[in-house]
Amino acid sequence: MTSSAAGPGVASNLLVDIIETLEACGLDRDEYHLYDTVDVEALEGIMHSSNGNVEVQFTVEGIRLAVTPESVDVLIDEEPCSTDQ
């Protein structure tokens, strides 16, 4: 999954990408409160203010995510989770 790199609404696109990735892993929107885990607006600011490679990792209900300016990826430990569902 990739998020837009610039322009208005980028934070909401990043939010949608994160939610879609979590749903692809089988996590229902009612099972978590994303804003208790990560500040999406701050995350978007980090993604777009860096001149180098940046990656932010966090876990939502046991699902480890890695967010870069180009994508939202699942970090696989034991059980694979495909975002291509």
N, CA, C and O of each residue as an XYZ file, in Angstrom:
340
protein
N       0.845     -1.170      0.000
C       0.000      0.000      0.000
C       0.885      1.225      0.000
O       1.928      1.250      0.653
N       0.481      2.212     -0.712
C       1.262      3.426     -0.732
C       0.375      4.605     -0.418
O      -0.822      4.605     -0.705
N       0.985      5.607      0.175
C       0.250      6.819      0.485
C       0.756      7.940     -0.404
O       1.869      7.863     -0.924
N      -0.046      8.979     -0.586
C       0.366     10.118     -1.383
C       1.538     10.810     -0.724
O       1.672     10.791      0.500
N       2.384     11.418     -1.530
C       3.586     12.031     -0.991
C       3.417     13.508     -0.692
O       4.245     14.071      0.024
N       2.384     14.164     -1.206
C       2.265     15.596     -0.963
C       0.830     16.047     -1.161
O      -0.008     15.328     -1.706
N       0.574     17.287     -0.689
C      -0.714     17.889     -0.934
C      -1.662     17.766      0.232
O      -1.406     17.020      1.177
N      -2.779     18.512      0.166
C      -3.768     18.464      1.234
C      -4.368     17.074      1.357
O      -4.536     16.360      0.369
N      -4.684     16.712      2.572
C      -5.314     15.427      2.798
C      -4.343     14.273      2.904
O      -4.760     13.117      2.992
N      -3.043     14.571      2.898
C      -2.053     13.501      2.972
C      -2.195     12.729      4.269
O      -2.102     11.502      4.273
N      -2.420     13.440      5.382
C      -2.573     12.747      6.667
C      -3.764     11.811      6.616
O      -3.698     10.698      7.137
N      -4.856     12.245      5.994
C      -6.014     11.361      5.921
C      -5.724     10.176      5.011
O      -6.214      9.076      5.267
N      -4.925     10.375      3.939
C      -4.533      9.253      3.085
C      -3.674      8.274      3.863
O      -3.846      7.062      3.731
N      -2.756      8.776      4.669
C      -1.921      7.915      5.495
C      -2.794      7.160      6.486
O      -2.595      5.966      6.705
N      -3.749      7.839      7.079
C      -4.679      7.202      8.009
C      -5.446      6.080      7.318
O      -5.577      4.986      7.867
N      -5.950      6.345      6.122
C      -6.686      5.330      5.368
C      -5.777      4.144      5.060
O      -6.199      2.994      5.188
N      -4.539      4.408      4.658
C      -3.597      3.324      4.360
C      -3.337      2.465      5.592
O      -3.275      1.240      5.490
N      -3.185      3.092      6.745
C      -2.949      2.339      7.983
C      -4.172      1.486      8.315
O      -4.041      0.304      8.632
N      -5.359      2.086      8.243
C      -6.594      1.353      8.556
C      -6.794      0.193      7.586
O      -7.134     -0.911      8.011
N      -6.591      0.424      6.299
C      -6.752     -0.650      5.313
C      -5.753     -1.779      5.550
O      -6.089     -2.950      5.372
N      -4.540     -1.439      5.946
C      -3.531     -2.457      6.237
C      -3.945     -3.285      7.446
O      -3.819     -4.509      7.429
N      -4.438     -2.631      8.492
C      -4.893     -3.357      9.678
C      -6.084     -4.250      9.347
O      -6.163     -5.379      9.832
N      -7.006     -3.760      8.530
C      -8.163     -4.566      8.137
C      -7.735     -5.767      7.297
O      -8.316     -6.845      7.425
N      -6.726     -5.596      6.437
C      -6.223     -6.711      5.629
C      -5.627     -7.805      6.510
O      -5.551     -8.966      6.109
N      -5.207     -7.421      7.715
C      -4.668     -8.390      8.683
C      -5.766     -8.981      9.556
O      -5.484     -9.771     10.458
N      -7.017     -8.604      9.297
C      -8.140     -9.175     10.028
C      -8.564     -8.398     11.257
O      -9.385     -8.883     12.036
N      -8.029     -7.213     11.448
C      -8.378     -6.404     12.613
C      -9.531     -5.474     12.251
O      -9.398     -4.642     11.353
N     -10.648     -5.607     12.937
C     -11.824     -4.783     12.689
C     -11.623     -3.402     13.299
O     -10.960     -3.265     14.327
N     -12.192     -2.383     12.672
C     -12.047     -1.002     13.160
C     -12.540     -0.831     14.598
O     -12.080      0.062     15.309
N     -13.464     -1.676     15.023
C     -13.994     -1.577     16.384
C     -13.073     -2.205     17.422
O     -13.328     -2.086     18.620
N     -12.008     -2.870     16.984
C     -11.121     -3.582     17.898
C      -9.958     -2.734     18.415
O      -9.193     -3.195     19.262
N      -9.816     -1.521     17.926
C      -8.686     -0.690     18.341
C      -9.054      0.789     18.242
O     -10.027      1.166     17.589
N      -8.250      1.609     18.905
C      -8.363      3.065     18.836
C      -7.013      3.567     18.348
O      -6.088      3.745     19.141
N      -6.899      3.796     17.046
C      -5.620      4.136     16.439
C      -4.987      5.363     17.080
O      -3.772      5.402     17.272
N      -5.793      6.357     17.412
C      -5.232      7.584     17.977
C      -4.706      7.391     19.398
O      -4.022      8.272     19.919
N      -5.008      6.261     20.033
C      -4.387      5.926     21.313
C      -2.986      5.361     21.101
O      -2.174      5.337     22.026
N      -2.704      4.908     19.881
C      -1.422      4.286     19.562
C      -0.463      5.251     18.894
O       0.722      5.275     19.225
N      -0.960      6.050     17.955
C      -0.082      6.925     17.174
C      -0.823      8.207     16.802
O      -2.025      8.190     16.537
N      -0.092      9.311     16.787
C      -0.626     10.591     16.334
C      -0.380     10.660     14.827
O       0.742     10.915     14.391
N      -1.420     10.435     14.038
C      -1.278     10.329     12.591
C      -0.791     11.643     11.981
O       0.002     11.621     11.040
N      -1.244     12.778     12.495
C      -0.793     14.063     11.966
C       0.698     14.266     12.226
O       1.416     14.759     11.356
N       1.165     13.891     13.411
C       2.597     13.989     13.721
C       3.395     13.021     12.850
O       4.481     13.355     12.377
N       2.857     11.832     12.645
C       3.509     10.839     11.796
C       3.645     11.371     10.372
O       4.698     11.228      9.751
N       2.589     11.981      9.859
C       2.635     12.569      8.523
C       3.689     13.668      8.466
O       4.410     13.784      7.475
N       3.783     14.472      9.517
C       4.789     15.529      9.563
C       6.201     14.976      9.504
O       7.063     15.527      8.819
N       6.436     13.892     10.219
C       7.750     13.241     10.202
C       8.056     12.719      8.802
O       9.168     12.884      8.302
N       7.078     12.096      8.181
C       7.287     11.508      6.855
C       7.679     12.560      5.825
O       8.501     12.292      4.948
N       7.105     13.742      5.922
C       7.316     14.751      4.892
C       8.359     15.795      5.243
O       8.688     16.629      4.399
N       8.891     15.780      6.459
C       9.911     16.756      6.828
C      11.316     16.184      6.747
O      12.293     16.923      6.862
N      11.427     14.890      6.552
C      12.733     14.242      6.496
C      13.313     14.314      5.091
O      12.607     14.129      4.100
N      14.621     14.589      5.025
C      15.313     14.600      3.738
C      15.902     13.237      3.401
O      16.288     12.993      2.257
N      15.975     12.356      4.381
C      16.562     11.040      4.157
C      15.527      9.952      4.278
O      14.324     10.209      4.333
N      16.015      8.740      4.318
C      15.121      7.604      4.513
C      14.625      7.612      5.948
O      15.418      7.691      6.886
N      13.326      7.531      6.115
C      12.742      7.510      7.452
C      11.715      6.389      7.509
O      10.967      6.154      6.559
N      11.698      5.705      8.644
C      10.718      4.651      8.875
C      10.294      4.732     10.326
O      11.132      4.802     11.225
N       8.995      4.723     10.553
C       8.454      4.718     11.906
C       7.733      3.394     12.099
O       6.899      3.000     11.284
N       8.068      2.712     13.193
C       7.436      1.429     13.499
C       6.591      1.566     14.752
O       6.979      2.233     15.711
N       5.426      0.924     14.731
C       4.560      0.881     15.906
C       3.677     -0.350     15.807
O       3.555     -0.960     14.745
N       3.063     -0.707     16.927
C       2.235     -1.903     17.003
C       0.811     -1.525     17.385
O       0.594     -0.746     18.313
N      -0.149     -2.077     16.668
C      -1.570     -1.881     16.957
C      -2.170     -3.258     17.189
O      -2.244     -4.069     16.266
N      -2.597     -3.525     18.416
C      -3.232     -4.798     18.765
C      -2.427     -6.001     18.265
O      -2.985     -6.949     17.712
N      -1.116     -5.945     18.468
C      -0.251     -7.061     18.106
C       0.213     -7.077     16.660
O       0.993     -7.949     16.277
N      -0.245     -6.139     15.853
C       0.177     -6.057     14.455
C       1.237     -4.970     14.344
O       0.968     -3.793     14.582
N       2.451     -5.385     13.977
C       3.567     -4.447     13.863
C       3.568     -3.819     12.476
O       3.555     -4.519     11.464
N       3.583     -2.490     12.444
C       3.578     -1.757     11.184
C       4.858     -0.955     11.032
O       5.444     -0.501     12.015
N       5.282     -0.787      9.791
C       6.398      0.087      9.443
C       5.870      1.077      8.417
O       5.395      0.685      7.351
N       5.956      2.363      8.741
C       5.442      3.403      7.860
C       6.620      4.196      7.307
O       7.482      4.655      8.056
N       6.646      4.348      5.984
C       7.630      5.177      5.299
C       6.855      6.194      4.465
O       5.634      6.086      4.352
N       7.533      7.173      3.884
C       6.807      8.117      3.027
C       6.123      7.442      1.839
O       5.185      7.997      1.268
N       6.583      6.259      1.466
C       6.027      5.565      0.308
C       5.015      4.483      0.638
O       4.208      4.127     -0.221
N       5.031      3.940      1.866
C       4.179      2.777      2.114
C       3.878      2.553      3.589
O       4.502      3.132      4.479
N       2.894      1.688      3.804
C       2.574      1.153      5.127
C       2.722     -0.356      4.993
O       2.002     -0.988      4.221
N       3.659     -0.936      5.747
C       3.949     -2.361      5.630
C       3.770     -3.061      6.965
O       3.938     -2.465      8.029
N       3.426     -4.338      6.885
C       3.304     -5.182      8.069
C       4.650     -5.844      8.306
O       5.237     -6.420      7.390
N       5.139     -5.762      9.538
C       6.364     -6.454      9.924
C       5.963     -7.826     10.433
O       5.227     -7.943     11.412
N       6.440     -8.841      9.778
C       6.006    -10.203     10.068
C       6.917    -10.840     11.100
O       8.139    -10.853     10.951
N       6.298    -11.374     12.161
C       7.028    -12.120     13.174
C       6.825    -13.600     12.916
O       7.653    -14.258     12.287
N       5.700    -14.118     13.417
C       5.429    -15.546     13.322
C       4.373    -15.864     12.276
O       4.559    -16.763     11.456
N       3.266    -15.132     12.301
C       2.163    -15.416     11.399
C       2.147    -14.399     10.270
O       2.006    -13.201     10.517
N       2.290    -14.866      9.025
C       2.269    -13.929      7.904
C       0.911    -13.259      7.749
O      -0.128    -13.852      8.037
N       0.938    -12.035      7.298
C      -0.285    -11.271      7.052
C      -0.117    -10.572      5.717
O       0.731     -9.690      5.584
N      -0.895    -10.945      4.747
C      -0.795    -10.357      3.424
C      -1.713     -9.155      3.325
O      -2.874     -9.221      3.728
N      -1.195     -8.046      2.784
C      -2.026     -6.869      2.557
C      -2.640     -6.901      1.166
O      -3.262     -5.927      0.742
N      -2.473     -8.021      0.445
C      -3.020     -8.144     -0.904
C      -4.378     -8.826     -0.928
O      -4.816     -9.258     -1.995
N      -5.052     -8.939      0.191
C      -6.341     -9.622      0.255
C      -7.414     -8.811     -0.403
O      -8.569     -9.233     -0.445
